[in-house]
Amino acid sequence: MKHSYFRGWLLLLLATAFTAQAQLEPAAQYTTLTPAQLMAWTSTGATALPANVSTVPLATRQNSLAAQLNPNQSFSAKVNWCPDGMNNFVGYLNEQPRFNLYNFTHWQYIDVLTWFASPVGIPCRPWTEAAHRNGVKIIGTIFTDAAGFNTLLQRDAAGNYIGAQKLVDVANYYGFDGWFFNEESQLTATQATELMNLLKRLQAIKPAGMEIHWYDSMLPNGRIAYQNTLNTANAPLLQDGTARVSDAIFTNYFWQGATTFNTAVATANSLGRSPFDVYTGADVWPGRNPQQLFNQTTWLDNYYTNANPAQPRTSLAVFAPNITFNSGLTNFNNDAGDYVNFYRAEQRLFAGNDYDVTTADASGWKGFGHFVPVRSAINTLPFETNFCVGQGKIFANNGVVVAHEWTNMAQQRLLPSWQWAKTGASTVSVGFDFNRAWYGGNSVALAGSLAAGATATVKLYQTKLTLQNSVSVDVTYKAATAGPSNAKLALYFSDDLNNPTLFDLPAVTDTLWTTTSYTLTGLAAGRELAIVGVQATSATAVASFRTNLGNLRIYNGTIAPSRPTAAFTANSTTVLTGQPVQLANASVGATSFTWTFDGGTPASSTAVHPTVTYATAGTYAVKLRAENATGRDSLTRTSYITVTTAPPAGRNTSLRLDGSSKYAEAGTIDLGNGSGLSLECWVKANTFKVTNPYISSLLGMEDGGSNTALLRLGDAGIDANQVQFVLQVANATRKVTSATRLTAGTWYHIAATYDGRTMRLYINGVQDASFGAIGFPVANAPFSLGRNNSSPRILDGWLDEMRAWTRALTPAEIAANACNVPPASMAGLAGYWRCNDSPALAAIDGSGNGHTARFVGLTAADWSLDVPTVCGTIAGVRNGQSATGPRLAILGNPATGTEVEVEVSRAAGQPATLRLLNSLGAVVLTREVKPGSDAARYTLPLHVAPGIYLLELRTALGTTSAKLLKE
């Protein structure tokens, strides 16, 4: 039971791990490597990424229980946080133009973050930097097949394991902290021994502080057998006699009750190892294991003796905590507007079902924060934070705001230790405010109402700062209205944790940001500052209250200004002539700015966040010089802005997608309300994916749960240029794959149908593959054009004439209607995106059901005149004519019966051929004629399905054609 249970979800999770996976951003391509690439890796080679090197050192953390919300906790146990598939949803090195990417704001509760990716997953720099600022180690992953592990076992002439040295070299080069070994492919006993010896070699050569973690899967004899604890069977992978093999073991998840902990503790003690080297695993993803988050609520008690937070038994490893992002718990991964629910769900993870970390939940999920103390990295001065979480829908620089969706974990600063520790008036709430910011995308806000004399106190940061007599505190804040701030700074010293020292935030004369400085002369010398907080209070009733905190700085003496750092991004780097480009200025420490826009209007600017337009198509550089009294810094981005022209309105166009960030969302469409469905599109690939899972999405839905109906190119185990139709039928996901391989640069019409019994795949109107699957489709979820599951699966190419149906199309309909669907044939048409909407910023739904596909990353510049040749030919509706050659007229167009009358002129006495072609270019009728007059008429049989056809007239004098509509 255990074996089949785990292999089932594991294969679903990562069906193969044979080659490097795709990243969110192409620049991060080599943050996953194949084992062969790892073995060939050098710091000067093609697979080394200088842009991924982190220079942020690992911060020192302090362990102080007295200042915890619950001093009855323990620092003995560690926490390993392991989101599933990091490269897929945060695999970037530079700022991303999206607010709704996965984020993490509770570093203070964890000790290690595992960058779970395969086959060799290297953490991306923005996340390494954020982890290190918080004193958290971040480790890469080795998750490959048996052949991949055998590749790592190669030795040099001296008998040393080359793979061991490469792993150390890669971690040292990029500045991360170790490796997680996930070996779930059976090896021979000899190979397993070699792998254990490689681990021992790593122990000998790794630098101090680097950690090697082992996953509970392979046993010393090479067999895969999950133990779900540390026991005598898997103990040699942690400690082999006197030899240290791994620094920690991450155990599997299929356990319930205290037995697994009893065994782990006893085994660790017998090995002479700490029980806290055992990270007992918890897979919190819905529907998989006994630790399903929020559904199972008491499993965390087992980690502690009698559920007492002061008595942990082992460390904790949490797998798939990205449940808050892409499990369906929130819709943030599809809709940036759902950010409130995402951040609330993250808060719930740690604060419990009541969202209050200050008190234990009476029942249900208590939150990790009930058991785990915060580990503060605020130990030395100066300390400064702007509360930035690393993403937002605005960007602010010294309070000057521009609308700008963005994510960049490298911009995240130290966040409040508790989210949120509020006591007092229940009418006051506290949280991140994504509408107001001093720097970055958010601030911290206290808001609500206050009764006369009421107070609400929020503990923000746990600190361990020994202060001097000349300590100062600067607070940058703003209020909702001019007048009293109704807020105080609250400082808690370790010698009196119950009675904070309060400092009024002065009244404000406007709603702009203001900075107040407090000098603690005579108050703080020699004392230890343990907590920094804020208090809302008023002697009189306040019906509507809000105070935002934008920056906090604590320092000794004075801080000399440092040289500024110039930084910026644009809201779009591909635009139309005349389309505004909005720059977001992310410079730090500057007081003035000078922008230069070669070829732009204006040519220069001193604004914080300027806007520029370009009148002429081309590629342009942008330069920013940031200055203060100490010095200046400049940044020039060459070939940064590409300016194009959009096709005129009404032209036949397609959509050009970039393979990484551009797609469209059509909202929720229910395709599962009948026994069948169909999907159609024209596609022209520019390139095919070269990294696992090799997927280029065309259209459809895949919500991470049971709703799946999509067309795509590639998959793990097939070629990247094969077409695949994926459908959830009853309780199973079914796939049918084309025998045909597509060629880049060529247009193809793709259609997929399901009639309740058989899945069929058509290429250019011809059935290419089929698969029997009896049942009903499960397909009611958000529908995407060009993307499913994650951004690395976005198509690099063109899409046109996309459709979704609630019935199975016939082969005749597919052949007849590839370029257009006439009104008489629209029954069951749920969504129809003709892609002829330039210069609109959406693809209009022609089905009449209102499923307009909003652009994500796409601009009007992405409408393309590159369309399927056959559709371009028959786009016109007039009869065929030329100035001197033969003419062709269709008499009665659209045609409604089984015959159609045509007239041929200017071809008297000339042998001629009439051909009727369907929209895929296939000839469905041929008639040889020889007009006896200048205007000869012919009746042609029309036994074809409704749709658009091309009637062609060929003579020695020339060829002409006309579009025929059959209804």
N, C-alpha and C positions, 0 to 999 in steps of 0.2 A: 504493500500500500504506500509506504513512504517513498519508495523508489519511483513508482510510476507517477505519484503526485508531484514530486519535485521535478522530475524530468519533463513532465508536461508543461509546467509553467516556465521552466528554464528555456525550453526550446522555443516557446512563444516569445519569451523576453528577448533572447538573442539567438536566433535560429542558427547562425553560423558566426564564427569569429575568425575567419580565415584571412581577411585583409582589412586594411584600415578603413574606419568609418568616416562618413561625411561629417563636416563641421557646419556650424551655423554660418560661418564666414569663410570665404575661400582663402583668405590670408592665413587662417589657422589650419590649413590642410595637413601639415606635418606635426600637429599635436596628437595625432594617432599614427602609429607606425605598424608595419608588419614585422614579425620577428626577423625576417631577412633584412629589412631596412634598419632595425635596431642593431643588428650585428655589424652592419656596414657604416653605422652612424659615426661621424666625427664632428667636432665643433666647427669645422670650416667647410663641411660638406653641404650638398644641396638640400638635405633634409633638416639641417639646423636652422632654427628661426631666431635670429637676434631679437626680433620684436617680441618674442615670448619670454625673454629673460627678465626675471624679477630681481630687483635690487633692494626690496623692502625686507629688512631683517625680521626674524621671529621675535616678537615682543615678549618681554618677561611678564609673567602673571603673578598675582599675589593671591594667597589663600587666606582669607580672613572670614571666620565664621561669625564673629560678634556682630558685624554690620549686615549680615544676611537678614532677609525678611523672616526666615526661620533659622535661627542659629543651631537648631537640632538637625543638622545635615552633616554630610561628610564629603571631603575631597578625595577620599581613597579611590573611589571608582572613577573610571574615565568614560567618555562618550565618543563613539565613532559615528559620524554622520555620513551616510552613503546614499545620496540621490542616484537614481537609476538612469543612466544614459546622459551624462552631463554634456558630452560633446554635441548631442543633438539639440539641446535647447539653451546652452550657454557657451558653445564652442566659438568664442570670438576673442579677438585681440584688441579691437578698436571699438569706439562707441557705435552702438547699433541704433538705427532710426526707428525703434519701436519701444514703447513703454511696457508692453505686456510680454516680457521675457521673465523666466524664473529668477527669483531673488531670494536672498536669505538674510535675516536681520537679527538672529539670535546666537551669534558666535560665542557669546559669553557663557553659554551652557555646554559647549562641546569642546573636545580636546583635539580631535583629528577629523578632517574631512577627506573621505576617499573619493577621488575623481574616477568614478566608475565608467569606463569606456573600454572598448576592445579594438584590436588584440593587445596593443601596447598603448595605453591611454596616458597622455602627458597633460597635467593640469595647465589651463590657460592662465596667462599672467594676471589679468584683472582679478581673478579669484584667488590666486596665490597671494597677491598683494593685500587683498581684504582680509584673508585668513591670518596672515602674518601680523598685520596691524593689531589684531585681536589676540595674538599669542596662540593661534591655532595652527597646528601642523596640517599640511595638505600632502597627500600621497597619491602617486599614480597607480595604474592597474596593469597587471599582466593577466589577460583572459583570452586564451587562444586554444587551439586544438592540440592533439598529441604531436602532430608534425611540427607545430610551432614551438612547443616546449622542447622538442628534440633539437630544433635549430639553436635554441639558447644553450644547449649542453655541449656545444663544440668547445674543444680545448686548443690552446696554442701549443707551440713546440715544447714549452716548459711544463705542460700539463695543467696550466691554469685555465679556469673557465672564462672564456671570452665574454659570454653573456653577463656574468657577474660584474666585470669591470665596466661594461657598457652601461649597465643600469646605474652604477655609481656615477659614471661620467655624465650621463644625461641629467640625473637629478641635480648634480653639482652645477652643471652648466645653466640650467633653467632656474635654479634656486628653490626647488621644492624639497620635501622632507622624507621621501622613502617610497616604498612600493607595497601594493596589495597583490598577493598571488592568488588567483582564482583558477585552480586547475581542476576542471570537470570533465576531462577526457581520459579514459583509461590508458595507463602505461604498463609496460612490462615491469617486472620486479627490478630488473637491472636499470631500466630508465628511471624508475622512481628513486632508486638509491642515488643515481647520478644527480637527480634534481635536489634531493636532500643535501648532497655534497655541495651543490651550487649555492644553496641557502647558507650552508656553513661558511663557504668562502665569502659570501656577502657580509656575514657577521665579522669576518676577519679584516675586510678591507674598507668597509663603510666608515664614514666619518662619525664622530660623536654626535648624537642627536638624531641621526637618520634611523628610521624605523622600517622593519620588514614585517608585514602582517600576512598570515596564512589563513585561507578559507577552509572550513571543515568540509572537505569533499573527498580528496584522494587519501588513501591509506598508504602506509610505507611499502606495501606490496604492489602498489600501482592501481589497485581496484578502487572504483568510485563507490563509496558507502558513507552516506551522511550520518554522523553520530549525534548531532543536535546537542552536544555538550563536549567537554574535554574529558576523555576517558583513556584507558590503557591502549585502546586501538589506535587513536590518532595522536596520542601524547608525543611520540617521537618526532612529529612535525613541529612541535614547540621546543622540546628539549630531548636530546638523544644522549642519555647518560650524562656525562659532564659537558657535552657540547651543546651550546645554545644554537638552535636552528632558526627560530623565528623570535621576534620580539613580542608578538601577540598572536592569538588565534581568534578568528571571527567565526563563531559556531553557527550551524544551520538552524532553521526556524521551527522545525516541527516538534515542539515541546509544549507541555502544559504542566503546571504545578511546580513544586519545589524540587522534585527528584533531579532534574537536570543541573540545578545549582549545587545540590549536595554532592553529586558526582564530580562536578567541575572543581569545586573547592578542595575536595579530598585528593583528587588527582594532581592538581597544581601543588598542593602542599607536599605530596609524595615526591614530586620532581624537584623540590626546592625552589619553585617559582611562585610568584605572587598570584593569588586568585584573580587579581585585577589585570593580569596579562591575558585573561580570558574575557573576550568581548562576546557575551551571550547575544546571539542574533535575534532581532525582531523585524520581521517583514510586515510592514504596516499597510501595504497596498490592499485595496478592497478585494475580498473574495478569494484570497490565496492561502493564508496561514492563520494560526490561532491568535496572532497579534493584530488582527485587522483594526486599524485605528478608528476610534470613536464607536465602532460596533462592538468590539471587545474592550472592556474598560478596566479590568482588574489584573491583567497579566503583568503589568509593571510592578505590582506589589511583590511579586515573587523574587524580584531582584534584591529585596531587602528582608532581613530577618523580621518577621512579624509586621511587615510593611512599614518598618521604622526607617525614615530617611537617614538616620544616624548610623545605620548598620547595613551598608551595602554588602552583597555577597560576591558579585563579580562586576566587571565593567559591562557597558551596554553598547551594542552595535545596532543602529537603526537603518534598515534598508528601505529605500523608496519613499523617503519623507516628502518627495515632490508630489505626493498625493494632493497637496494643496493647489497644485498648478495644472496638472494634466490628467487627473483621474476622473474628472467629471464632478468633483466636489465643488469646484468653482469653474467659471467659464473664462477665466482671465487669459488663458493661453490663446483663446480665439477672439476675445473682446477686451480691449484695454479699458473699456468703461466699467468692467467688473473688478477694478482694483480694490475697492473697499472690501469686497468679500474675500479676495485673496489675502489681504493683510489681516483681516479678521481671522481667517483660517490659520494663518501662521501664528497669530496670537493665541489661538485656541490650543495649538500643539503644546505650548509651554504653560499657559495660564489655566487650562482646563475648560470645561464646558461653560463655566460662569464667566470666562474671560477676565477673571480677577486673580492675579497671582499672589495677592496679599492674604488670601484665605483658602483653606482646603475646601474643595467641592464636597458637599454632603453626600452626593452619589454620582455615579457616572465617571467620565474621564476626568482625572485630577490634573493632568498636565505634567510634562517633564519637570517644570519648575517647582512642583510640589516636592520632588525628591532631590533634584540636582541643584546645588548652589551655583551662583554666578561666579565666574572666574574673571576678575577685573584685570585689565592691562594698564590701568591708570595708576602708575606708581611714581612717576617722576614729572617734574615741571620743566618746561611749560606743557600744559595740556590745553588743547583747543579742538573744538568740534563745531561743525555747522549742521549737524544732524542729518546730513545727506545720506539717503539709503542707496543711491547709485542708479536711480531711474526716475522718470517723471513725465508729465505731459507739458511741463514748462521748464525753462532753464533760466536761473537767475544768477546775476553777477553783481555783488554788492547791492542787492535789492532791485536791480533793474531786470525786468522779466520779459521774456519772449516766449510765445507759444512754440513748443518744440517737444515732440515725443522722442525719448531717448532712453537707453540703458547702457551703463558702463560701470561694472562693479569696482573698477579701479578708482572711481570717484567716491565710493562709499567711505564715510568717516566713522569714528567710534560712535555707536548708537546707545541709547539708554539701556542700562543694565537690566532694568525690569520694564516689561511692556504689557500692562502698565501697573505701577504700584501706587494707586490712589486710595486715600482714605478721606473720610469726611463727607461733605455734601454730595449726595447722589445726583444732584441736578447738574453737576459739572462733569464733563467727559474729557478725556485726554487721548491724543493719538497723533499720527502723522497727518499733516495738512498738505495735500498735493496741489492746492490752489495758491499757496503763498510760500515764498522761499527767499532767504537772504543769499545763499549760494547753492546751486544745484537745483533739485526738483521738488524740495519739500521743506517744511519746518515742523516743529512740534507745537501743537495748539492745545490750550485749555479753553473750553467753551461751554456755554450753557447759561444758567441763571443762578443768582445768589440771593438767598434771604438775608435780611438784616442780621449782621453778626455771624453769618455762616462762613465756614472755611472748608477748603478742599486742598489737601496736601499731596503732592506727587513726589516720590523719591525717584530721581532720574538715574544717577550714576553712583555706583559704589567705587570708592577711591581708597588709596592708601598713600596719602601725601603728607610728609612731614614739612610743615610750613616754617618759613622764616618771618622775621618781623616786617619785611618789606613786600609781602605778598599782595597781589592785586587780582581782582576778578572783574572781567568785562562781560557784560550781558548785552547782546543786541536783540531787540524785541520790538513789537508793534502791537497796537490795540485796534479794536474794531472801530472805535470812535475817538475823537479828541476828548481829553479829560483824564480822570484817574485811570491808572492801569489796573487797579484792583488785584495786583499781584505783588508777591515778595519773593526774593531769593532766599532759599533755606539752606544753611550749611550745618551739617551734623558733624561734631567732633567725636573722636573715639572715646574721650573721657566723659562724654555726656550724650549718649545716643538717643535719649528720649526727648531732649529739648533742643531743637534747632535754633541757631542764631539767625534772625530774620533781618533782611534789608529790603526796604521799600524800592520797588521799581517806580521811578517818578512818573507823575502825570505827563501826558504827551499833548502836544498842540496840534497834531495832525495824525493821519493814519499811515505815515511813512515809517520806515525803520529808524530806530534810534539806538544809540549805544551809551550805556551808563557804566562807569568804572567805580569800583569799591576798593579802597585801600584798607587792609586789615591790620594796620599798625596798632600794636599794643594788645591785639586780640588773639593773634594766631601763633606767635613765636613759640616754636618747640612743640606745638600741638599737632596732632594728626587729624587731617580732614578725612572723614570716613564716608560721607554721603553728601552729594549735591542734589538739591531738589528745588521745587518751586511751590508756592502756595497762592491759591486764589482766595481772596477775602474782601469783605466790604462791610463797613459799619451800617450802611443803608442798603435796602433791597436794590438789586440790579436785575432787570428783566432779561436783558440780553448782554452777554459778556463773552469776550474772546481776547485772549492774549497769546500771541505767537512768539516763540523763541527761535531766533535765526542763527545765533552764534554764541558760543560760550568759551571764554579763555581764562585760564588761571596761570599766573606766572610770578616769578620773583623779580623785583626791581623793575627795570624797563626792558622792553624788547626792541632791539634795533631793527629797522626795516631791512628786509633782504631783497635781493634782486628779483624782479617779477619773472613769471613764467608765462609765455604766450601759448595759447591753445584755442582752437575753435573748430566747429563743424558747421555744415550746411544742412538745411532741411531736405534738400535734394541736390544731387550733383549732376543730374541730367534733366534739362528743362527745355522749354520752348522759347523761341525768340519772344521777348516781351514779358515772359513769365517771371514773377519776382522770385529771387533766391533769398531766403532768410538765413542770416548767419547767427549762430549762437556762440557767444564769447565765453570760453571756459578758462580764460587766463586767471592766474592767481597772483595777488599782491600788487596789482597795477592800479594806478590812479588816473591814467589817461591812455588813449588808444589812437592809433593811426592805421587806417585800412587803405590798401591800394588795390583797385580793381581794373586791371588792364583790359580795355575793350568794353568796360561796363559803364552803367549810369547809376549812380555817380562814379567818377573815376577814383574818388577817394572819399573817406568819411572819418569822422572822429566819434561817431556814435558807439555805444557799448555793443549793441546788437543791430548792425545796419541791414538794410535791404538793398539788393542790387539787381538790375535787369540788363539784358544784353540784346541788342538789336540785330545782331548778325550771327548766323550759325557758325560754330567753331568750338575750340577748346581753349579754356582760359585759366590763368593762375590767379590765386588770391594770396595777398600778403597782409599780415597783421604785425604791427609793432606795439608792444605793451611797455609802459614806462612808469616809474615812480621816482622818488627823490634819490634813490640809491643807484639806479641803473635802468637798463632796458633789455628786452629780449624780443627777437623777431622769429616769426614762423611763416614760411612760404610754402604753399601747397601748389606744386606745378601741375599743369593739365588737370586741374581740380574740377572745373565746371565744364560740362559738355552741353552745348546749346544746339538744338535742332529745330526743325519746323514740323508742325503737325499736319497730317493729311487734311485737306479741306473737308468741311462737314458734308455728309451725304455720300462720301466715297466708300467703296468696298474695301474694308480694312480687316486686319487681324490684330491680335494682341501679342506683343513681344515680352517674354518673361526672361529674367536674368539668371535663374538657377540658384538664387540664394535669398532674395529678400522681396521679390515682386510677385504678387498674386492677387486674387480677388475673392471676396466672401459674399455669398448669396443668401445667407441666413438659413434658418432651418427649413428643410423640405422633407415632406413625408412621401417616400417612395414605397413604403411597405404596407399601403392600405389596400392592396389587391394581391392577386396570385402571381403577378409578373411585373417586370420593369425593363427599361432599356436606357442605355447611355450612349451618346454619340459625340464625336468631335472630329475636326480636321487637326492634324498635328504635323509640324515640321521641326524636328530636333536640330538644334545647332551643335550640341555635343551630348553624349551620353555619360552617365555617372561612372566614375572609375574607382570609387571607393564604396565599401560596404555601407548600407545594404543595396546599393546600385539602383535606387528607385528614383524615377522622375515622374511626378504626379501629373495626371492630365485633368481629371475632374471627378468629383464624388464626395463621399463622406466617410470619416473614420474617427469616431468620437472617443476612442480609448476604452469603450465599454463594449456593448453588443451590436451597435449600429454600424454596419459597414457595407458600402456599395460604391465601388470606385474603379476607374480605369487608370492604369499607370504603365510605365515602361520599367522593366527590370525588377529584380528582387534577389535576395540571397538565394543562390542555387540555380539561377537562370542568368542568361546574358542580359546586359543592361539595355540592349536594343530590342528585346522581345516584349510584346504587349501582354499585359496581364489584366484579367477581369477578376476582381475580388468581391465576394458577396457573402454576407451572413445569411445562411439559410437555417432557420430554426435555431438550434444551439451550436451550430458549427460554422466556422469560416471556411468557405470553399474558394478555390482558385482555378482558373483555366488560363493557360499560357499559350501564346501563338507559336506556331512552327516557324512563321516568317520572322526574319530579323529586319528591322527597319534600317534605312540608310540615312545618315545625317545629311541635311540639306535637301531632302525630298519630302513633298507633301503626301500624307496618307489620310484616307478617311477611315476612322475606327468606329466600330459599333459593337455593343455588347447587349445581349438580350437574355432574359430569363422568363420562362413561361410556367414556372411551378414544377417543372420536371427536368429541364435541361438548360444549362448555361451555354451560350453560344458566343463566339467571338468572330467578327467579320473584319476583313481588311480590304479596302477598296471594293466593297460590295460582295465579296466572296467569302463564304464561311471558311475559316481557317482552323478553328479548334472548337471542341465542345466537351462538356462534362456533365454527367448525370447527377442531379441533386434535387430530390423530391422534398417539397416543403413550402414554407412561405418566407419571403424575404423580410429581414429585419433591417429597416433602413429609414430612420426618422431622426435626423441630426443636422447640425450645420453643414452646409454644402459649399465646397471650395472649388475654385477654378485655378488649376495649376499648382495646388499644394494640398497635401494631406499629412497628418501626423506631426510633421516638423519641417522647419524651413530648409534644412539640407535636402529635402526631397522635392523642392520646387523645380519645375521644368526649366531647362535652358533651351529656349526655342520659341516657336510661335503656336498659338491656338486660334481656331476659328470655328464658327458654326457649332457651338456646344449646346447639347440638349439633354434633358432628363425626362423620362416618360414613366407613367404608372401602368404601362402595358408592354408586352413583348411585340416589337415591330416584326413585320414579315420581311423576308429577303427582298421581295419586290419593293416594299416601302423604303428599305435601306438604300437600294440601288437608285430609286427614282428621286429621293428627296435629300441627297447628300448635300446639296448647295442651298436648299431652301425648303421650307415646309409650307405648302399652300394651305389656305384656311380650311379647305375641306378635309384635310388630313391631320388636323390638330387635336383630335380626340385623345385624351390621356397625356397631353403635353404639359408637364409640371413646371418646366423651366426651359427657356430658349434664349440663348445669348448669341445673337447674330454677329456681334463685335463690329458693327458698322456705326459706332457712336462717337467718333472723333468730332470735336476735341473734348468730349465729356470726361469726367473723372469717375466713371462707372460704366459697367456694361449693362445695358437695359435689357430687361426680361421681355421678350416678345410673345410669351405665352399668355399674357394677361393676368398672371397670378402674382405679380408684384415682387418677384424675387430679383430685384436689381442687385447686381454684384458690385459691391463697393470696392474701390481700389485700396490695396495695402501695399505701399511702396511704389506702385505704378503711378505714372504721371501721363499727361496728355501726349508727351513725347514718345510714349510706348505704343501708341497706335501705329500700325505699320501697313504700308501698301503692298507688302509681300503677302499674297493670298494664293490659295490653290488655283492653278492655271485654268482648270475647267470652270471653276466658279467665277473667275474673272471674265472668262469668255462669254458666259451667258448672263452676266449681270444686267445687261441692257434689256429693255422690254420692247424696243421698236423692231420692225421687220428689217431683214437684211437688205442692204443697198450699198452701192458704190457709184462713183461718178460715171464710170464708163463700162464697167463689167456687168455681169448678170445680176438680176434682182430677184428676190424671193419674198413673197408675202403669204402670211397665214390668214386665211379668211375665217374668222370666228375664233378668236384667241382671248380667253382660255377656251379650250375644247372640252366639251362635257360628255360626248358620246363615244362611240367606238370607231368613228371616222373623223377625218379632218380634211378640209379642202384647202389646197395651196395653189398659188399662182406663180409661175415662172415667166419672167420677162427678160428682154434683151438677150435671148439665147436661141432664137429661131434657127432651126436646122442644125443645131449643135447637139451631139450626144451628151447627155448629162446624167449625173447620179445624184439621187436624193437619199440622204442617210439621216436616220433619227438616232441620236445618242442620248443615253441617260446622263445624269449629273456626274457620274464617275468616268465618263468617256467611253463606255461600252456601247457598241452598235447594236440596236434592238430592231432596226428595220432598214432594208436597202431596196431602192426602186430605180431601175434604169429607165430613162425617158429620152425622147427626142422631140422637143417642142416644134409644132408645125406652124406656129404663129408667134407674134411678138409677145403675146400674153396668153400663154397656155395654162389651163387649170387641170389639176389632178386631185382625185380623191384617194387618200391614203388610209389604210386600216390603222386603228389606234387601240390595239388590245394590250394596253400597258396600265400600270398602277398610277394613281394620281401622283403628280410631282412636276418637276421642271425638267424639260428636255431641250436638246439643241437639234434643230433641223438644219441640215447642211446641204448646200447645192454646189456641186463641183462640175465645171466645164473647162474646155480648153481655154476659154477667155478669162477664167478666174474662178475663185471660190467665194461664196458668201454664206451667211448663216443667220438664223433668227431664233429667238427664244420662244419655246412653246410651253404653255401651262396646261397640264391635263388635270381636270377636276373630277 
